[in-house]
Structures are given as C-alpha cells and as structure tokens.
Amino acid sequence: MKKAASPKSSPSTSARSMWKGAISFGLVHIPIGLYAATASSDIDFDWLDKRNMQPVGYKRINKVTGKEVATADIVKGVEFEEGRYVVLSAEEIAAAFPKTTQTIEIEAFVDAQDIPFIYLERPYYTAPLHRGEKVYALLREALRKSNKVGVAKVVIQTKQHLAILIPCGRALVLNLLRWGGEIRSFEQLDLPPLDAKAAGIKSAEMTMAMALIKDMSQAWDADQFRNSFSEEIHQLVQAKAHAGDVQNVEKQETTPAAPANAAVLDLTALLKNSLGKGAGGPSATAAKEKNTASTVKNAKTPTSRKSTKSTKTPARTPAKRPAAK
C-alpha cells in the first residue's frame, strides 16, 4: 500500500517523461515530453491468500466448461450480432493499429469555450525538450492571448487520441478528448425546455435560486474536495502500520521500459514560412520537407523508428481486481 499524501498536498509530477515527441503546427516543431498530470485517489485492494499471505492471481477460464485455457488457444473476436463473432488474427489487428509518429499534430485552433466539458477525458502536462523553451512559450502565450486551444491528434501506446492543447499556468496541458461518436445524444431523455418561462419557473423562484447560488459561491480550491473513502482507508492503514500490524508479501516487480527518444526538430525559423505558405496544402508540405531535410541531415525520423514497433500486439498482463467501491 502506498503511503498516503497529507490532506492538503498534491502528488508531484514525475521528472521522467512517459512519451517524447513534438508539437507540430504549420512548419514549426516543438520538442516536448509528456508527463502524467493526475494521480488516482482510488484504493487498490490486492488479493492475498490469508493462509500464507501470498498474492492471488487470475486464470483465463472457459466460461462454459470452467476449465483453464492456455494463452496459445485464445483468439480475439468482435461480436457483430448476438452470439455471432468475427475472429481477427494478430496480424489483422496489428495492421489496423495507427502508426506511431511521436507528433502531436495540431489540425486547427478553436475558441476555448467551444469545447464542451463532456468531451474532456484525461490531462497530461507537456514540457519543452532540447532547447525548445522559446517556441514552447511562444505557442503558450499566443494561445493565452487569443483565448484559443489547439485541436490535435496524437498516438500514445498504439492508440490514437483526439486532444486539445490548453495553456495552464506556465504549462501547456494536453487534454485527451472523447471522439465525437462516443458522446451519446440526450434528445431521447425527458428534459425540460431551456427557457425558464417555458419550463414553468416563476420569477420569485428564479430570484431565490440566484440568491442561493450567490450565497454559496466561492473561489475554486481543489483541496476542499477530497475522496473521503480513500483518506479514511489511508489513515487506517497508517495507524495499523504504526502499530506493527503489517504482513510481509513477496512480490516480483517489473520495471517499465523507458520510452524511446524521438528525433524532433526545433524549427522556430519556419514560423514565418508557415504564415507565408499556409499551414496546410501541398506547398506547405513541400516546404516543410525541404526545411526538415536541410536542418537535420541523416537523422532518423520518429516514424521510421517507431512504426515497426506499433505493429505488434501489446502483451497481456494479469489485471488487478477492481478497487472496492
């Protein structure tokens, strides 16, 4: 069990990046590292054998026969009708994986308020690498001044994501978004009309509601909103550990592989060319390729290094039991 953080503190961001690549807009590349911006407050309960305090794992079981199934005998299928599946080979699945380019490719800039909260999924911090601080700051301040966010696509661990780049303090935050097709429509729900009068709301009721909201309004402070169950369990764990009520459990820990470095370009000078030729179209693409070739000779591109790895199906690891609710 990990040591609990103090009630009024926030976990620090690891200095080790989980992904390295570049932010690209127009003909400009900004080398960056990607860092986790969140830490789960859920309690992770592991299964232990009470007779000897050894970890309890999982087996792949045939749901009909109840017998264990070897990994070599498992295939992947997609149900397209009830009870009817299409089986896909590992090669077919690998061929469909998006190619890893190590690039956060900004496709458009939109007004920040135009992104509904329902689309926001998971935030990551970005930080400049390889003397990219000035271009990083330039994009951050330009977004802040224009009140825009950059809509981008990025591949992380063979999965393609839609995302937005948002200025947040001194950082540019990459917030993954849900795809448009993943948000369900609320049209089938029995919801009241938007207009207060049409919804049957009286003027006096609206006045009292507004007064109550004003009375309860305050500045945002995340420390006031905590996972009470998590903190109670952590306090209980610390109290029992302090009293010596601890069991030794042998675990074999695995060290995650370090992410491969990406060959990225610091092309501040191409910002002017981006404005002159436009961020898209054949002329911009040709100019980008020409400048890339002249700036970095004999450098391997991120695509050439990573694309072969992205065609492999990720190894399956035993999942932990979901946290108790």
VOPAGU-2260 file (C-alpha; in pm, 1 decimal, decimal comma):
REM VOPAGU-2260
SITE   aa  ch    i         X         Y         Z
SITE  MET   A    0       0,0       0,0       0,0
SITE  LYS   A    1     138,9     335,9     -97,0
SITE  LYS   A    2     185,9     599,4     167,7
SITE  ALA   A    3     -96,9     846,3     180,6
SITE  ALA   A    4     -39,4    1207,7      93,3
SITE  SER   A    5    -117,1    1474,0     350,1
SITE  PRO   A    6    -471,4    1611,0     321,3
SITE  LYS   A    7    -358,4    1947,8     186,0
SITE  SER   A    8     -85,1    1836,0     -53,8
SITE  SER   A    9     -79,6    1728,8    -417,2
SITE  PRO   A   10     135,7    1448,4    -562,2
SITE  SER   A   11     439,5    1567,0    -754,0
SITE  THR   A   12     476,7    1511,8   -1125,9
SITE  SER   A   13     745,1    1258,4   -1213,8
SITE  ALA   A   14    1051,2    1408,1   -1381,3
SITE  ARG   A   15    1059,1    1105,4   -1611,2
SITE  SER   A   16     853,4    1155,3   -1925,5
SITE  MET   A   17     616,7     881,7   -2036,4
SITE  TRP   A   18     632,1     992,2   -2401,6
SITE  LYS   A   19     869,5    1207,2   -2604,2
SITE  GLY   A   20     794,7    1374,3   -2933,7
SITE  ALA   A   21     697,9    1712,3   -3071,9
SITE  ILE   A   22     407,5    1953,9   -3102,4
SITE  SER   A   23     366,9    2043,7   -3467,9
SITE  PHE   A   24     173,3    2334,9   -3615,8
SITE  GLY   A   25     235,3    2479,8   -3956,7
SITE  LEU   A   26     604,3    2420,7   -4026,1
SITE  VAL   A   27     708,6    2451,1   -3662,1
SITE  HIS   A   28     806,0    2158,1   -3437,7
SITE  ILE   A   29     834,6    2199,9   -3060,4
SITE  PRO   A   30    1019,9    1910,1   -2892,1
SITE  ILE   A   31     832,9    1809,3   -2575,9
SITE  GLY   A   32     797,8    1538,1   -2315,9
SITE  LEU   A   33     459,8    1416,2   -2187,9
SITE  TYR   A   34     401,2    1374,7   -1814,8
SITE  ALA   A   35     108,8    1239,7   -1612,1
SITE  ALA   A   36     -94,7    1526,0   -1467,7
SITE  THR   A   37    -323,6    1318,8   -1246,3
SITE  ALA   A   38    -294,8    1060,6    -968,0
SITE  SER   A   39    -581,5     828,0    -882,5
SITE  SER   A   40    -729,1     859,2    -533,6
SITE  ASP   A   41    -896,4     517,3    -554,7
SITE  ILE   A   42    -789,8     240,1    -316,8
SITE  ASP   A   43    -625,0     -55,3    -487,9
SITE  PHE   A   44    -702,4    -371,7    -290,3
SITE  ASP   A   45    -483,3    -671,5    -381,2
SITE  TRP   A   46    -597,0   -1029,3    -327,5
SITE  LEU   A   47    -390,2   -1225,3     -72,8
SITE  ASP   A   48    -409,7   -1585,0      46,8
SITE  LYS   A   49    -485,8   -1548,3     419,0
SITE  ARG   A   50    -311,4   -1879,3     495,5
SITE  ASN   A   51      34,9   -1767,7     381,2
SITE  MET   A   52      -1,2   -1402,6     270,6
SITE  GLN   A   53      89,8   -1484,9     -89,2
SITE  PRO   A   54     -56,3   -1288,4    -383,9
SITE  VAL   A   55    -360,0   -1437,5    -556,1
SITE  GLY   A   56    -365,6   -1410,3    -934,9
SITE  TYR   A   57    -611,2   -1479,5   -1213,8
SITE  LYS   A   58    -662,4   -1760,5   -1461,0
SITE  ARG   A   59    -821,6   -1750,0   -1805,9
SITE  ILE   A   60   -1126,5   -1971,1   -1766,3
SITE  ASN   A   61   -1360,5   -2111,0   -2033,8
SITE  LYS   A   62   -1699,5   -1975,7   -1920,1
SITE  VAL   A   63   -1881,4   -2287,2   -2041,6
SITE  THR   A   64   -1654,1   -2570,1   -1926,7
SITE  GLY   A   65   -1498,2   -2391,8   -1633,3
SITE  LYS   A   66   -1153,0   -2517,3   -1738,0
SITE  GLU   A   67    -839,5   -2306,5   -1769,5
SITE  VAL   A   68    -747,0   -2200,7   -2124,1
SITE  ALA   A   69    -385,1   -2170,2   -2238,1
SITE  THR   A   70    -278,0   -1836,7   -2385,8
SITE  ALA   A   71    -192,3   -2008,2   -2716,1
SITE  ASP   A   72    -555,4   -2123,1   -2751,2
SITE  ILE   A   73    -707,7   -1776,2   -2713,6
SITE  VAL   A   74    -813,6   -1573,7   -3017,8
SITE  LYS   A   75    -974,6   -1229,8   -3034,7
SITE  GLY   A   76   -1324,1   -1183,0   -3171,6
SITE  VAL   A   77   -1571,5    -898,6   -3217,6
SITE  GLU   A   78   -1944,1    -963,2   -3170,1
SITE  PHE   A   79   -2135,9    -814,3   -3466,2
SITE  GLU   A   80   -2464,4    -994,6   -3392,2
SITE  GLU   A   81   -2586,5   -1156,6   -3073,3
SITE  GLY   A   82   -2392,6   -1478,9   -3031,6
SITE  ARG   A   83   -2204,7   -1436,1   -3361,7
SITE  TYR   A   84   -1842,3   -1324,6   -3369,7
SITE  VAL   A   85   -1585,4   -1231,6   -3629,9
SITE  VAL   A   86   -1241,8   -1362,7   -3530,4
SITE  LEU   A   87    -944,6   -1141,4   -3614,9
SITE  SER   A   88    -585,2   -1260,7   -3634,2
SITE  ALA   A   89    -298,7   -1088,8   -3455,8
SITE  GLU   A   90    -167,1    -974,0   -3794,5
SITE  GLU   A   91    -501,8    -819,4   -3892,4
SITE  ILE   A   92    -525,0    -634,5   -3561,9
SITE  ALA   A   93    -164,1    -515,3   -3584,8
SITE  ALA   A   94    -219,6    -383,3   -3938,1
SITE  ALA   A   95    -507,8    -167,7   -3811,4
SITE  PHE   A   96    -300,2      -6,0   -3536,8
SITE  PRO   A   97    -229,6     363,8   -3603,4
SITE  LYS   A   98     133,5     429,1   -3686,5
SITE  THR   A   99     329,2     592,2   -3403,9
SITE  THR   A  100     471,0     923,2   -3525,4
SITE  GLN   A  101     567,9    1080,4   -3190,9
SITE  THR   A  102     398,5    1400,2   -3306,1
SITE  ILE   A  103     112,6    1599,6   -3157,6
SITE  GLU   A  104     -18,4    1733,9   -3486,8
SITE  ILE   A  105    -233,2    2044,3   -3434,9
SITE  GLU   A  106    -505,7    2042,9   -3701,1
SITE  ALA   A  107    -698,6    2355,4   -3600,1
SITE  PHE   A  108    -730,6    2629,0   -3340,6
SITE  VAL   A  109   -1075,0    2686,4   -3187,8
SITE  ASP   A  110   -1223,0    2911,4   -2918,1
SITE  ALA   A  111   -1161,3    2760,9   -2575,4
SITE  GLN   A  112   -1525,0    2797,3   -2468,4
SITE  ASP   A  113   -1644,7    2599,5   -2771,1
SITE  ILE   A  114   -1520,8    2266,9   -2625,4
SITE  PRO   A  115   -1797,9    2119,4   -2402,2
SITE  PHE   A  116   -1675,8    1980,3   -2069,8
SITE  ILE   A  117   -1832,0    1643,3   -2153,3
SITE  TYR   A  118   -1559,3    1581,0   -2413,0
SITE  LEU   A  119   -1268,2    1624,1   -2168,4
SITE  GLU   A  120   -1118,1    1291,2   -2064,8
SITE  ARG   A  121    -761,4    1294,1   -1930,3
SITE  PRO   A  122    -497,0    1567,7   -1889,2
SITE  TYR   A  123    -120,4    1541,8   -1935,8
SITE  TYR   A  124     148,7    1801,7   -1880,3
SITE  THR   A  125     388,9    1883,1   -2160,7
SITE  ALA   A  126     734,3    2032,5   -2109,2
SITE  PRO   A  127     988,9    2151,9   -2366,5
SITE  LEU   A  128    1299,5    1947,8   -2452,2
SITE  HIS   A  129    1620,0    2013,0   -2647,7
SITE  ARG   A  130    1620,7    2394,5   -2622,2
SITE  GLY   A  131    1257,6    2420,9   -2728,8
SITE  GLU   A  132    1166,1    2658,0   -2443,1
SITE  LYS   A  133    1123,7    2971,4   -2656,2
SITE  VAL   A  134     896,0    2812,0   -2916,2
SITE  TYR   A  135     701,5    2639,3   -2636,9
SITE  ALA   A  136     648,4    2973,7   -2460,8
SITE  LEU   A  137     554,1    3135,8   -2792,0
SITE  LEU   A  138     273,0    2886,0   -2853,4
SITE  ARG   A  139     156,4    2904,0   -2490,8
SITE  GLU   A  140     136,6    3283,2   -2484,7
SITE  ALA   A  141     -23,7    3301,8   -2830,6
SITE  LEU   A  142    -295,9    3061,0   -2719,4
SITE  ARG   A  143    -348,1    3253,9   -2397,9
SITE  LYS   A  144    -371,4    3589,9   -2573,9
SITE  SER   A  145    -608,5    3461,6   -2843,3
SITE  ASN   A  146    -816,9    3253,9   -2598,6
SITE  LYS   A  147    -777,7    2958,5   -2835,8
SITE  VAL   A  148    -689,2    2592,9   -2788,6
SITE  GLY   A  149    -515,9    2368,3   -3039,2
SITE  VAL   A  150    -712,9    2063,9   -3157,5
SITE  ALA   A  151    -471,3    1780,9   -3232,6
SITE  LYS   A  152    -434,5    1407,7   -3290,8
SITE  VAL   A  153    -170,7    1200,1   -3115,7
SITE  VAL   A  154     -82,4     830,6   -3092,8
SITE  ILE   A  155      10,4     709,5   -2743,3
SITE  GLN   A  156      99,0     341,8   -2697,3
SITE  THR   A  157     -54,1     240,0   -3034,0
SITE  LYS   A  158    -386,4     413,2   -2958,0
SITE  GLN   A  159    -492,4     723,7   -3146,3
SITE  HIS   A  160    -646,2    1007,3   -2946,5
SITE  LEU   A  161    -816,0    1336,4   -3017,1
SITE  ALA   A  162    -678,4    1605,7   -2786,6
SITE  ILE   A  163    -656,0    1977,2   -2720,2
SITE  LEU   A  164    -355,5    2183,2   -2611,4
SITE  ILE   A  165    -452,8    2428,5   -2337,1
SITE  PRO   A  166    -236,2    2693,5   -2168,6
SITE  CYS   A  167    -248,7    2631,3   -1793,4
SITE  GLY   A  168     -21,9    2848,4   -1582,1
SITE  ARG   A  169     333,4    2800,3   -1712,6
SITE  ALA   A  170     242,9    2467,1   -1876,0
SITE  LEU   A  171      77,5    2356,8   -2195,2
SITE  VAL   A  172    -166,5    2081,8   -2098,7
SITE  LEU   A  173    -253,9    1810,2   -2348,4
SITE  ASN   A  174    -609,6    1706,0   -2257,2
SITE  LEU   A  175    -731,5    1392,2   -2432,1
SITE  LEU   A  176   -1085,2    1419,4   -2567,7
SITE  ARG   A  177   -1357,1    1169,5   -2631,5
SITE  TRP   A  178   -1430,1    1121,8   -3000,1
SITE  GLY   A  179   -1749,8    1274,8   -3138,2
SITE  GLY   A  180   -1913,4     933,3   -3184,1
SITE  GLU   A  181   -1852,7     843,7   -2818,8
SITE  ILE   A  182   -2084,2    1112,0   -2677,0
SITE  ARG   A  183   -2443,3     995,7   -2665,5
SITE  SER   A  184   -2725,1    1229,8   -2755,1
SITE  PHE   A  185   -2960,5    1344,8   -2479,4
SITE  GLU   A  186   -3250,7    1402,3   -2721,0
SITE  GLN   A  187   -3425,2    1082,8   -2608,5
SITE  LEU   A  188   -3430,9    1199,2   -2246,5
SITE  ASP   A  189   -3730,7    1374,1   -2095,0
SITE  LEU   A  190   -3565,0    1708,9   -2024,9
SITE  PRO   A  191   -3734,4    2043,7   -1951,3
SITE  PRO   A  192   -3705,9    2320,2   -2215,2
SITE  LEU   A  193   -3420,3    2570,3   -2191,6
SITE  ASP   A  194   -3639,2    2877,8   -2146,5
SITE  ALA   A  195   -3723,9    2943,0   -1780,5
SITE  LYS   A  196   -4079,2    3053,4   -1855,8
SITE  ALA   A  197   -4141,9    2753,8   -2080,2
SITE  ALA   A  198   -4011,8    2529,3   -1803,6
SITE  GLY   A  199   -4271,2    2677,6   -1563,5
SITE  ILE   A  200   -4022,9    2864,2   -1345,1
SITE  LYS   A  201   -4168,4    3164,6   -1161,8
SITE  SER   A  202   -3979,1    3491,8   -1130,6
SITE  ALA   A  203   -3969,5    3468,8    -748,7
SITE  GLU   A  204   -3827,1    3115,7    -770,7
SITE  MET   A  205   -3552,1    3228,5   -1005,0
SITE  THR   A  206   -3467,4    3520,1    -773,8
SITE  MET   A  207   -3433,9    3290,3    -472,7
SITE  ALA   A  208   -3226,6    3039,6    -669,9
SITE  MET   A  209   -2988,4    3313,1    -788,0
SITE  ALA   A  210   -2957,2    3446,6    -431,1
SITE  LEU   A  211   -2873,7    3096,2    -302,5
SITE  ILE   A  212   -2608,1    3046,9    -572,2
SITE  LYS   A  213   -2454,2    3384,0    -487,9
SITE  ASP   A  214   -2450,6    3298,6    -117,5
SITE  MET   A  215   -2272,9    2964,6    -182,2
SITE  SER   A  216   -2027,5    3099,4    -440,9
SITE  GLN   A  217   -1656,1    3089,4    -364,1
SITE  ALA   A  218   -1318,6    3072,7    -537,9
SITE  TRP   A  219   -1220,2    2731,7    -670,5
SITE  ASP   A  220    -998,2    2537,4    -429,0
SITE  ALA   A  221    -937,4    2172,4    -518,9
SITE  ASP   A  222    -812,8    2093,4    -166,1
SITE  GLN   A  223   -1166,5    2140,8     -35,3
SITE  PHE   A  224   -1290,7    1845,1    -239,1
SITE  ARG   A  225   -1129,2    1515,2    -146,6
SITE  ASN   A  226   -1201,1    1143,3    -178,4
SITE  SER   A  227   -1317,3    1080,6     181,4
SITE  PHE   A  228   -1319,7     699,1     149,4
SITE  SER   A  229    -961,2     696,4      19,9
SITE  GLU   A  230    -838,9     921,2     300,7
SITE  GLU   A  231   -1018,4     712,8     566,9
SITE  ILE   A  232    -857,3     392,4     436,0
SITE  HIS   A  233    -512,2     553,4     415,4
SITE  GLN   A  234    -541,8     677,4     773,6
SITE  LEU   A  235    -649,6     330,4     887,1
SITE  VAL   A  236    -356,6     170,8     701,2
SITE  GLN   A  237    -107,5     414,2     853,3
SITE  ALA   A  238    -246,7     357,9    1203,2
SITE  LYS   A  239    -223,3     -21,8    1172,7
SITE  ALA   A  240     124,0       0,7    1016,8
SITE  HIS   A  241     240,4     228,4    1302,2
SITE  ALA   A  242     110,4     -31,6    1548,7
SITE  GLY   A  243     314,0    -303,3    1376,3
SITE  ASP   A  244      15,3    -480,9    1223,5
SITE  VAL   A  245     190,8    -547,6     889,5
SITE  GLN   A  246     218,5    -866,4     681,9
SITE  ASN   A  247     515,5    -937,9     454,5
SITE  VAL   A  248     415,2   -1020,9      97,0
SITE  GLU   A  249     672,6   -1115,6    -165,0
SITE  LYS   A  250     608,0    -953,0    -499,1
SITE  GLN   A  251     802,8    -959,5    -822,1
SITE  GLU   A  252     804,2    -603,8    -950,7
SITE  THR   A  253     861,8    -523,1   -1314,9
SITE  THR   A  254    1031,4    -206,3   -1434,6
SITE  PRO   A  255     852,4     -37,9   -1727,9
SITE  ALA   A  256    1059,6      10,4   -2038,3
SITE  ALA   A  257    1186,1     362,5   -2093,0
SITE  PRO   A  258    1017,8     538,8   -2384,5
SITE  ALA   A  259    1230,7     569,8   -2694,0
SITE  ASN   A  260    1366,1     915,2   -2771,8
SITE  ALA   A  261    1217,1    1079,5   -3074,8
SITE  ALA   A  262    1417,7    1274,6   -3328,3
SITE  VAL   A  263    1248,8    1613,0   -3315,8
SITE  LEU   A  264    1313,1    1944,4   -3482,9
SITE  ASP   A  265    1337,1    2292,2   -3336,1
SITE  LEU   A  266    1219,6    2496,9   -3633,9
SITE  THR   A  267    1141,6    2840,1   -3494,6
SITE  ALA   A  268    1252,1    2999,4   -3821,4
SITE  LEU   A  269     976,3    2815,2   -4010,0
SITE  LEU   A  270     702,5    3008,9   -3830,8
SITE  LYS   A  271     738,1    3285,7   -4086,7
SITE  ASN   A  272     720,6    3035,2   -4370,2
SITE  SER   A  273     406,4    2884,3   -4214,6
SITE  LEU   A  274     235,3    3223,0   -4229,7
SITE  GLY   A  275     353,3    3283,7   -4585,5
SITE  LYS   A  276     259,7    2947,2   -4732,0
SITE  GLY   A  277     -26,5    2843,1   -4504,0
SITE  ALA   A  278     -35,1    2559,2   -4252,5
SITE  GLY   A  279    -177,1    2307,3   -4497,5
SITE  GLY   A  280    -173,0    2214,0   -4861,1
SITE  PRO   A  281      96,3    2081,6   -5094,8
SITE  SER   A  282     313,5    2396,0   -5088,5
SITE  ALA   A  283     339,4    2391,3   -4708,6
SITE  THR   A  284     411,1    2019,6   -4706,3
SITE  ALA   A  285     686,1    2056,5   -4965,9
SITE  ALA   A  286     841,4    2346,9   -4777,9
SITE  LYS   A  287     829,5    2150,0   -4455,7
SITE  GLU   A  288    1004,2    1851,7   -4612,1
SITE  LYS   A  289    1269,1    2074,5   -4772,5
SITE  ASN   A  290    1348,0    2257,0   -4449,3
SITE  THR   A  291    1345,0    1934,7   -4248,9
SITE  ALA   A  292    1597,5    1777,1   -4484,7
SITE  SER   A  293    1829,0    2078,9   -4475,7
SITE  THR   A  294    1807,9    2119,6   -4097,9
SITE  VAL   A  295    1859,8    1763,8   -3981,8
SITE  LYS   A  296    2075,9    1552,5   -4212,9
SITE  ASN   A  297    2094,2    1177,6   -4177,1
SITE  ALA   A  298    1851,8    1185,6   -3881,3
SITE  LYS   A  299    1606,6     904,1   -3836,1
SITE  THR   A  300    1250,8    1026,0   -3822,2
SITE  PRO   A  301    1028,2     924,7   -3529,5
SITE  THR   A  302     803,5     738,1   -3772,0
SITE  SER   A  303    1079,0     515,9   -3905,0
SITE  ARG   A  304    1187,6     422,2   -3558,2
SITE  LYS   A  305     850,2     357,5   -3401,4
SITE  SER   A  306     623,4     236,4   -3678,9
SITE  THR   A  307     767,6    -116,5   -3679,8
SITE  LYS   A  308     707,4    -147,6   -3308,1
SITE  SER   A  309     349,7     -28,1   -3332,0
SITE  THR   A  310     251,3    -327,9   -3543,4
SITE  LYS   A  311     298,9    -568,2   -3254,7
SITE  THR   A  312       7,3    -663,4   -3037,0
SITE  PRO   A  313      74,9    -546,7   -2679,7
SITE  ALA   A  314     144,0    -830,1   -2437,0
SITE  ARG   A  315    -137,9    -910,2   -2198,7
SITE  THR   A  316     -67,5    -880,3   -1830,7
SITE  PRO   A  317    -284,8   -1009,7   -1546,7
SITE  ALA   A  318    -526,7    -739,3   -1441,1
SITE  LYS   A  319    -569,0    -638,8   -1080,4
SITE  ARG   A  320    -904,6    -679,2    -913,2
SITE  PRO   A  321   -1111,1    -357,9    -941,4
SITE  ALA   A  322   -1097,9    -135,8    -640,1
SITE  ALA   A  323   -1377,9    -179,2    -387,7
SITE  LYS   A  324   -1641,8      86,6    -404,1
